[in-house]
Protein backbone atom coordinates (compact mmCIF):
# COMPACT_ATOMS: atom_id res chain seq x y z
CA UNK A 1 0.00 0.00 0.00
CA UNK A 2 1.37 3.41 -0.97
CA UNK A 3 1.18 5.65 2.11
CA UNK A 4 0.45 8.75 0.04
CA UNK A 5 -2.59 6.98 -1.41
CA UNK A 6 -3.66 5.76 2.02
CA UNK A 7 -3.43 9.14 3.74
CA UNK A 8 -5.41 10.87 1.00
CA UNK A 9 -8.03 8.13 1.12
CA UNK A 10 -8.34 8.58 4.87
CA UNK A 11 -8.69 12.37 4.51
CA UNK A 12 -11.25 11.93 1.75
CA UNK A 13 -13.34 9.75 4.03
CA UNK A 14 -13.05 12.13 6.96
CA UNK A 15 -14.13 15.23 5.02
CA UNK A 16 -16.84 13.42 3.08
CA UNK A 17 -20.36 14.68 3.61
CA UNK A 18 -21.59 11.10 3.40
CA UNK A 19 -22.16 9.45 6.77
CA UNK A 20 -21.73 6.03 5.18
CA UNK A 21 -18.38 7.06 3.76
CA UNK A 22 -17.25 8.44 7.11
CA UNK A 23 -18.15 5.13 8.72
CA UNK A 24 -15.63 3.42 6.45
CA UNK A 25 -12.82 5.13 8.38
CA UNK A 26 -13.31 2.56 11.12
CA UNK A 27 -13.50 -0.42 8.79
CA UNK A 28 -10.75 -2.95 9.65
CA UNK A 29 -9.50 -2.90 6.06
CA UNK A 30 -9.04 0.85 6.20
CA UNK A 31 -7.27 0.67 9.54
CA UNK A 32 -4.96 -2.01 8.13
CA UNK A 33 -4.22 0.15 5.12
CA UNK A 34 -3.38 3.12 7.32
CA UNK A 35 -0.87 0.98 9.18
CA UNK A 36 0.72 -0.39 6.03
CA UNK A 37 4.38 0.28 5.44
CA UNK A 38 5.37 3.18 3.24
CA UNK A 39 5.85 2.00 -0.31
CA UNK A 40 8.33 2.93 -2.97
CA UNK A 41 8.54 6.49 -4.20
CA UNK A 42 5.71 7.10 -6.66
CA UNK A 43 5.89 9.54 -9.56
CA UNK A 44 2.98 11.97 -9.34
CA UNK A 45 3.90 14.09 -12.34
CA UNK A 46 1.01 15.84 -14.03
CA UNK A 47 0.40 18.06 -17.01
CA UNK A 48 -2.60 20.30 -17.63
CA UNK A 49 -5.10 19.71 -20.44
CA UNK A 50 -6.20 22.88 -22.13
CA UNK A 51 -8.60 24.55 -24.52
CA UNK A 52 -7.13 27.12 -26.91
CA UNK A 53 -8.53 29.35 -29.63
CA UNK A 54 -7.56 28.88 -33.30
CA UNK A 55 -4.21 30.53 -34.00
CA UNK A 56 -3.31 30.70 -30.32
CA UNK A 57 0.00 29.26 -29.19
CA UNK A 58 0.06 26.59 -26.51
CA UNK A 59 1.57 27.08 -23.08
CA UNK A 60 2.29 23.55 -21.90
CA UNK A 61 2.79 23.12 -18.17
CA UNK A 62 3.94 20.10 -16.21
CA UNK A 63 4.53 19.63 -12.50
CA UNK A 64 7.01 17.00 -11.38
CA UNK A 65 7.05 15.37 -7.95
CA UNK A 66 7.79 12.03 -6.38
CA UNK A 67 5.83 11.10 -3.30
CA UNK A 68 5.33 8.96 -0.28
CA UNK A 69 2.99 11.25 1.62
CA UNK A 70 3.18 14.95 0.74
CA UNK A 71 5.41 14.84 -2.31
CA UNK A 72 8.99 15.85 -3.00
CA UNK A 73 9.57 18.47 -5.67
CA UNK A 74 11.81 17.50 -8.58
CA UNK A 75 13.99 20.59 -9.06
CA UNK A 76 16.29 21.67 -11.89
CA UNK A 77 15.81 18.58 -14.04
CA UNK A 78 15.58 18.27 -17.82
CA UNK A 79 12.10 17.64 -19.25
CA UNK A 80 11.63 16.57 -22.86
CA UNK A 81 8.53 17.71 -24.73
CA UNK A 82 6.79 15.68 -27.44
CA UNK A 83 3.65 16.40 -29.43
CA UNK A 84 1.40 14.36 -31.71
CA UNK A 85 -0.72 16.30 -34.17
CA UNK A 86 -4.12 15.13 -35.46
CA UNK A 87 -3.85 12.28 -37.95
CA UNK A 88 -0.30 11.41 -36.94
CA UNK A 89 0.78 8.17 -35.30
CA UNK A 90 4.33 9.12 -34.28
CA UNK A 91 5.38 11.49 -31.53
CA UNK A 92 7.58 14.45 -32.51
CA UNK A 93 10.31 15.66 -30.17
CA UNK A 94 10.08 19.44 -29.77
CA UNK A 95 12.83 20.29 -27.32
CA UNK A 96 13.71 20.41 -23.64
CA UNK A 97 12.63 22.51 -20.69
CA UNK A 98 13.79 22.36 -17.06
CA UNK A 99 11.89 22.19 -13.83
CA UNK A 100 12.09 25.27 -11.61
CA UNK A 101 12.31 25.37 -7.82
CA UNK A 102 8.61 24.44 -7.65
CA UNK A 103 9.04 21.42 -9.89
CA UNK A 104 7.23 23.13 -12.78
CA UNK A 105 8.38 22.97 -16.39
CA UNK A 106 6.87 25.19 -19.10
CA UNK A 107 7.06 24.93 -22.87
CA UNK A 108 5.70 27.36 -25.47
CA UNK A 109 4.46 25.75 -28.67
CA UNK A 110 3.03 27.41 -31.81
CA UNK A 111 -0.53 26.76 -32.95
CA UNK A 112 0.54 24.52 -35.88
CA UNK A 113 -2.41 25.91 -37.81
CA UNK A 114 -4.88 23.61 -36.10
CA UNK A 115 -8.54 24.38 -36.72
CA UNK A 116 -11.44 24.48 -34.28
CA UNK A 117 -12.53 20.96 -33.43
CA UNK A 118 -9.05 19.45 -33.69
CA UNK A 119 -7.12 17.92 -30.79
CA UNK A 120 -3.37 17.56 -30.37
CA UNK A 121 -1.60 15.42 -27.78
CA UNK A 122 1.52 16.25 -25.82
CA UNK A 123 3.70 14.60 -23.23
CA UNK A 124 6.38 15.91 -20.91
CA UNK A 125 9.00 13.37 -19.88
CA UNK A 126 11.54 13.63 -17.05
CA UNK A 127 14.83 12.75 -18.69
CA UNK A 128 16.49 11.26 -15.62
CA UNK A 129 14.13 8.28 -15.40
CA UNK A 130 11.65 8.43 -18.29
CA UNK A 131 8.59 9.09 -16.15
CA UNK A 132 6.12 11.76 -17.16
CA UNK A 133 2.55 12.69 -18.01
CA UNK A 134 0.43 13.12 -21.14
CA UNK A 135 -2.23 15.68 -21.98
CA UNK A 136 -4.29 17.17 -24.78
CA UNK A 137 -4.77 20.56 -26.39
CA UNK A 138 -8.26 21.07 -27.78
CA UNK A 139 -8.83 23.90 -30.28
CA UNK A 140 -12.23 25.59 -29.99
CA UNK A 141 -13.86 28.57 -31.64
CA UNK A 142 -15.08 31.32 -29.29
CA UNK A 143 -18.78 30.85 -28.68
CA UNK A 144 -18.60 27.05 -28.88
CA UNK A 145 -21.14 25.26 -26.70
CA UNK A 146 -19.69 23.05 -23.97
CA UNK A 147 -21.12 20.62 -21.41
CA UNK A 148 -19.42 20.17 -18.05
CA UNK A 149 -19.50 16.91 -16.11
CA UNK A 150 -18.40 16.20 -12.56
CA UNK A 151 -17.03 12.67 -12.04
CA UNK A 152 -17.43 11.32 -8.48
CA UNK A 153 -21.05 10.45 -7.61
CA UNK A 154 -22.00 11.92 -10.98
CA UNK A 155 -20.46 9.40 -13.36
CA UNK A 156 -19.40 7.01 -10.59
CA UNK A 157 -22.18 5.81 -8.32
CA UNK A 158 -20.77 7.35 -5.11
CA UNK A 159 -17.92 9.45 -3.76
CA UNK A 160 -16.74 6.39 -1.86
CA UNK A 161 -16.09 4.50 -5.11
CA UNK A 162 -12.90 6.44 -5.78
CA UNK A 163 -11.93 6.22 -2.12
CA UNK A 164 -12.07 2.44 -2.43
CA UNK A 165 -9.82 2.63 -5.49
CA UNK A 166 -7.30 4.78 -3.58
CA UNK A 167 -7.18 2.16 -0.85
CA UNK A 168 -7.05 -0.72 -3.32
CA UNK A 169 -5.64 0.17 -6.76
CA UNK A 170 -7.17 -3.00 -8.23
CA UNK A 171 -10.68 -1.85 -7.36
CA UNK A 172 -12.69 -0.62 -10.35
CA UNK A 173 -15.15 2.15 -9.38
CA UNK A 174 -18.73 1.50 -10.45
CA UNK A 175 -20.48 3.87 -12.85
CA UNK A 176 -24.09 4.88 -13.28
CA UNK A 177 -25.94 2.98 -16.00
CA UNK A 178 -26.26 5.17 -19.08
CA UNK A 179 -23.64 7.72 -18.01
CA UNK A 180 -21.37 6.95 -20.97
CA UNK A 181 -24.30 7.24 -23.38
CA UNK A 182 -25.09 10.74 -22.10
CA UNK A 183 -21.52 12.01 -22.53
CA UNK A 184 -21.25 10.35 -25.94
CA UNK A 185 -24.56 11.90 -27.00
CA UNK A 186 -23.22 15.42 -26.57
CA UNK A 187 -19.96 14.63 -28.38
CA UNK A 188 -21.91 13.23 -31.33
CA UNK A 189 -24.09 16.36 -31.36
CA UNK A 190 -21.01 18.54 -31.77
CA UNK A 191 -20.71 19.88 -28.23
CA UNK A 192 -17.42 20.34 -26.45
CA UNK A 193 -17.28 18.17 -23.34
CA UNK A 194 -15.11 18.81 -20.29
CA UNK A 195 -14.73 17.02 -16.97
CA UNK A 196 -14.12 19.23 -13.93
CA UNK A 197 -13.65 17.09 -10.85
CA UNK A 198 -12.84 17.67 -7.21
CA UNK A 199 -10.31 14.85 -7.24
CA UNK A 200 -6.77 15.93 -6.42
CA UNK A 201 -4.66 16.18 -9.57
CA UNK A 202 -2.09 13.67 -8.32
CA UNK A 203 -4.72 11.11 -9.38
CA UNK A 204 -4.82 12.32 -12.97
CA UNK A 205 -3.41 9.06 -14.35
CA UNK A 206 -5.96 6.89 -12.52
CA UNK A 207 -8.80 9.21 -13.50
CA UNK A 208 -7.99 9.22 -17.22
CA UNK A 209 -7.46 5.45 -17.21
CA UNK A 210 -10.87 4.84 -15.61
CA UNK A 211 -12.68 7.15 -18.04
CA UNK A 212 -11.02 5.45 -21.01
CA UNK A 213 -11.63 1.93 -19.72
CA UNK A 214 -15.35 2.52 -19.40
CA UNK A 215 -15.95 4.23 -22.71
CA UNK A 216 -16.14 7.87 -21.68
CA UNK A 217 -14.84 10.15 -24.45
CA UNK A 218 -11.40 11.71 -23.95
CA UNK A 219 -11.91 15.38 -23.21
CA UNK A 220 -10.17 18.23 -21.43
CA UNK A 221 -10.05 17.06 -17.82
CA UNK A 222 -9.45 19.42 -14.90
CA UNK A 223 -8.51 18.10 -11.45
CA UNK A 224 -8.15 20.05 -8.21
CA UNK A 225 -4.57 21.37 -7.91
CA UNK A 226 -4.52 21.87 -4.11
CA UNK A 227 -5.81 20.02 -1.07
CA UNK A 228 -8.04 22.97 -0.13
CA UNK A 229 -9.74 22.69 -3.52
CA UNK A 230 -11.13 19.23 -2.70
CA UNK A 231 -12.88 20.31 0.51
CA UNK A 232 -16.69 20.07 0.12
CA UNK A 233 -17.28 23.73 1.06
CA UNK A 234 -18.20 27.02 -0.61
CA UNK A 235 -14.57 28.20 -0.43
CA UNK A 236 -13.20 24.78 -1.37
CA UNK A 237 -14.40 22.68 -4.29
CA UNK A 238 -17.28 25.04 -5.11
CA UNK A 239 -15.02 28.05 -5.64
CA UNK A 240 -12.44 25.97 -7.53
CA UNK A 241 -15.07 24.70 -10.00
CA UNK A 242 -16.64 28.15 -10.37
CA UNK A 243 -13.25 29.71 -11.18
CA UNK A 244 -12.40 26.90 -13.63
CA UNK A 245 -15.66 27.50 -15.49
CA UNK A 246 -15.26 31.28 -15.55
CA UNK A 247 -11.73 30.88 -16.92
CA UNK A 248 -13.03 28.81 -19.84
CA UNK A 249 -15.81 31.31 -20.48
CA UNK A 250 -13.62 34.40 -20.35
CA UNK A 251 -10.27 33.18 -21.71
CA UNK A 252 -11.49 30.83 -24.44
CA UNK A 253 -15.05 32.05 -25.00
CA UNK A 254 -16.85 28.77 -24.30
CA UNK A 255 -20.52 28.88 -23.40
CA UNK A 256 -22.06 26.33 -21.04
CA UNK A 257 -25.76 25.75 -21.79
CA UNK A 258 -25.88 22.54 -19.70
CA UNK A 259 -24.11 20.93 -16.74
CA UNK A 260 -24.13 17.64 -14.82
CA UNK A 261 -23.29 17.10 -11.16
CA UNK A 262 -24.49 15.63 -7.88
CA UNK A 263 -23.64 17.89 -4.94
CA UNK A 264 -24.75 21.20 -3.46
CA UNK A 265 -21.32 22.61 -4.33
CA UNK A 266 -21.81 21.57 -7.97
CA UNK A 267 -25.20 23.24 -7.98
CA UNK A 268 -23.86 26.55 -6.67
CA UNK A 269 -20.67 26.52 -8.76
CA UNK A 270 -22.71 26.00 -11.92
CA UNK A 271 -25.38 28.57 -11.02
CA UNK A 272 -22.86 31.23 -10.01
CA UNK A 273 -20.96 30.66 -13.26
CA UNK A 274 -24.14 31.49 -15.15
CA UNK A 275 -25.21 28.02 -16.32
CA UNK A 276 -29.04 27.91 -16.54
CA UNK A 277 -30.54 25.94 -13.66
CA UNK A 278 -33.27 24.69 -16.01
CA UNK A 279 -30.49 22.81 -17.81
CA UNK A 280 -28.44 21.79 -14.80
CA UNK A 281 -28.96 18.06 -14.31
CA UNK A 282 -28.29 16.64 -10.85
CA UNK A 283 -28.21 12.98 -9.86
CA UNK A 284 -28.59 11.70 -6.31
CA UNK A 285 -30.08 13.18 -3.17
CA UNK A 286 -29.59 16.81 -4.24
CA UNK A 287 -31.49 16.46 -7.51
CA UNK A 288 -33.97 19.30 -7.83
CA UNK A 289 -32.20 21.39 -5.18
CA UNK A 290 -31.31 25.04 -5.72
CA UNK A 291 -28.46 27.31 -4.76
CA UNK A 292 -29.73 30.22 -2.67
CA UNK A 293 -30.95 32.96 -4.97
CA UNK A 294 -31.18 30.70 -8.04
CA UNK A 295 -33.79 28.38 -9.55
CA UNK A 296 -34.21 24.68 -8.96
CA UNK A 297 -32.08 22.14 -10.81
CA UNK A 298 -33.35 19.15 -12.79
CA UNK A 299 -33.34 15.48 -11.79
CA UNK A 300 -32.04 12.75 -14.10
CA UNK A 301 -33.54 9.88 -12.10
CA UNK A 302 -31.88 7.00 -10.24
CA UNK A 303 -29.41 6.49 -13.12
CA UNK A 304 -28.95 7.85 -16.65
CA UNK A 305 -30.79 5.19 -18.65
CA UNK A 306 -34.05 7.13 -18.88
CA UNK A 307 -32.29 10.45 -19.35
CA UNK A 308 -30.13 9.11 -22.20
CA UNK A 309 -33.23 7.87 -23.99
CA UNK A 310 -35.05 11.18 -23.41
CA UNK A 311 -32.15 13.13 -24.90
CA UNK A 312 -32.55 11.19 -28.13
CA UNK A 313 -36.36 11.00 -28.24
CA UNK A 314 -37.76 14.13 -26.57
CA UNK A 315 -37.52 17.22 -28.81
CA UNK A 316 -37.57 19.47 -25.74
CA UNK A 317 -34.38 17.88 -24.41
CA UNK A 318 -32.46 17.41 -27.64
CA UNK A 319 -29.28 19.39 -27.97
N, C-alpha and C positions, 0 to 999 in steps of 0.2 A: 504493500500500500504506500503510495506517495504521500508524504505528510502534508505537502502543500494542498493536494487534492482533499485530504481528510479535513484539514482545518477549515478550508472554505466550505466544504459540505456541512460541517458542524455549524459554522456561522450562518449559512443559508437557512438551516433548520431553525436556529434560534430566532432569527429576525423574521421568519415567515409569519404571515398573518393567518395561516392555517393551523388550527389547533391540532389536527391530525398529524401535520408535518412536524410540529413542535414535539409531539409525543414520541416521534421517532428518535429524538435525541437520547432517550433512555432505553432504546432497543439494545439488547446485548450485542448485536452485530455492529452497531454504530460505536458502542463503547470499545469493542475489540479493535475496530478500525482506528479509533483515536489513540489507542495504545500501541499501534503498530510501529515498527521501527522506521526511521526515516530512510526513504529509498534513495536511489541514485539521483544525481542532478538531472533535472528535466528542462529541456529547452522550451521556453514559453515565448518565443519570438512571435511577433505579429505585425502584419502590414494592415493598411486601411484601404478598404474598397472605396471607390468614389464615383460620383456622377460628374461629368464635365460637359460644357457646351461645345458645339462644333467649332473647330478652329482654336480652341483653348488648349494650352499646354498642360501637361500632367505634372503634378507635384507628388511624387511617390514617397511615402513615409513608412519606415519600418522601425520597430522598437525591439531591442535585443536584450534578453535576460535569460539567466538560468536560475532554477529555483528549487529549493526544498520547501520553504514556508513562504517568506515574503518576496524572494527574488533578488538575485544579484545582478547588477547592471554590467553589461559587457561594454567596456569602454575602449575607445581608440583602436577598433579592429576593422579590417577591410571587409567590405560588403559588396559583392558582385550583383549587378542588376541585369535581369533578362526580361525580354518582352516576347509575346506571341500575338501577332496581329490576326484579325479575322481571316479565316480561310487558310491559314498557315498551320503546318503540323510541327515545325521545328521552332525551338526557342532561339532567339537572337541575343547574343551578349552585347550590352550597351555600354558598359564601363563599370568603374568602381567608385563607391563612396566610402566613408568611414564613420563609425559610430562616434558620437560626441560624449561628453561626460554624463549625459543622461541615458546613454545607450541607444540614441536615436540616429538613424541614418536617413538622409534625404537625397533624392535624385530628381532632377528636372528633365522632363522628356517632352519633345515637340508633339504636336497633335497628330502627325502622320496623315493628315487629310481625312481622318475618319469622319463618316457621316452620322447623323442622328440615327439611333437604332442599332449601331454597331458596338461590339464589346471587344476590348483587348484584354489580354491577361499579362500579369507581370509577376516576377518573383524576385525576392531579395535574399541572397545566400551569404551566410557568414563563412568567409574563406577558411578560417582556421579549422573548421570541422565539418563543413558542408551542410549544416542545419540552416533552416530558414523558414519562410512563409510565403504563400502565394495569394494574390488578390486579383481583382478585376477593375477595369476602368470602363464605365458605361457612358456613351455619348448620347446626350438627350437635347432636343430642341427646347428652348424656353417656352413655357406654356403646356408642355406635355403633361398628360394626366397620369398620376401615380397612385398606387394603392399600398398602404402600409400595413404590415402584419407584425404583431407581437409573436413570440414563439412559445414560451412556457405557459401552460394552461390555456393557450389559445390554439396552437397546433398540437402540442403535447396535451395529454389529458389532465395533467396536474403539475403544479410547481415541483412537487416531490419527485416526479419522474426524473428530472435532471439531477436532483440531489442523489438519487439512487445510482445514477450513472457515475457521479463523482466518487461515490464510495466504492463502486464496483465497475471498473471500466468496461467489463464485458456485458453489463446490463444495457439493454436496448430500450430507450424510453418509448412508451406507447403514444400513439397519435390518435386524434379524433377521426372517426370514420368520415370520409368525404373532404377532409381538409386539403389534401393534395388537389382534388378536383376543383376546389374553389380557387386556389392560387393559379392553377393551370388555366382555368377559365379566363382570368383577367389577362394573362400573358397572350393567350390566343386572340383575345379581343383587342390587342394592341396597346394595352396599358403597361406602364412601367411598374414593376413590383419592387418593393424594398422591405427587408426585415429589420426592425429596430427592436432589439431585445435588451432586457435588463441583466442578462448574463455578463459576468466579467469577461473582458476580452482575452484573458489568458486561456479561455476555453474556445477560442475561435476555431481551432482545428477540429475539435470534437463536434462543434455546432455545424460546421460546413459538411462534415462527413455524415452526420445524421440526416441533414436535409437531403443530401444527394442520395443516400441509401434508400430513402423512402419516397423518392420521386418528386420532391419539391424542386421547382425550377431554381437554377442558380441565379442569384440576383444580388445587388449591392446589399451587404449585410453589415449592420452597425451593432457593435457590442459595447457595453459600458466600460469606459477606460479607467475608472477609479472605483475603489470600494464604496465610497459614499454614494456613487451613482446607482448602486444596486439596492440601496435601502428603500423599502416600500413606503416612502413618505413623499409629501409635496415638494420638499427641497432635495429629495433623493432621486429616485427613478423617474418620478413625474417631471421634474424640471429637466433632467437629462434628455428625456424623450421629446419634450416640448422644444428644447433648444436645437436638437437634431433635426426636427421637422422644419423649424423656422429657417435653419441654415439652408436646407434644400430648397425651400420656397424662395428665399431672398438671393442666395448665391447662384443657384442654377436656374431658378424660374419654374420649378415643378409646381403643379397644383395637385391637391389631394382631395378629390371628391368623395372618397370612401376610405374607411379604416376598419381594422379588425383587432380586437383585444379581449381581455377578460376581467381586468381589475379596475378599481376605482381610480387608480393613478393613470391607467390607460385612458379612461373616460375623460379625465380632466386635461391630460396632456393633449389629447386630440381636439377637445373642444376649445381649449385656449389657443391652439395653433390655428384655429379657424376651420377645422373640418366639420361639415354639417352633421349635427347629431342625428338627423333623419337617416343618414347614410353611414352611421357608426354602428357596426355590428359587434355585439358583445356576447360571448358564450360563458356559461357558468352562472354562479349565484348573483352576479352584478348585472346580468342582462336586463335591459330596460331602465337601469339606474341613470341618474343625471348628475353632472357636476353642478355645484351651486351656481345659479345664475344662467344656466344653459338648459336646453331641452332634453327630453328623455332619449336614451339610445334605443337601438333595436335588438331584439333577441334573434339568435339563429337556431334555437332549439337545443336539444340535448347533445346533438352532434351536427355535422355539416351535411349529412346525406340529403335531408329535405331542402336545405338552403341551396346546395349545389344544383339540384333539380329545378328549383324555382328560378335561379339565375338564368337557366337555359330556356325555361318555358313561360315564365311570367313577363310580359312586355314591360310591366312597371319596374321590374328589377333589373332587366337587361342593361348591360353596360355598352 
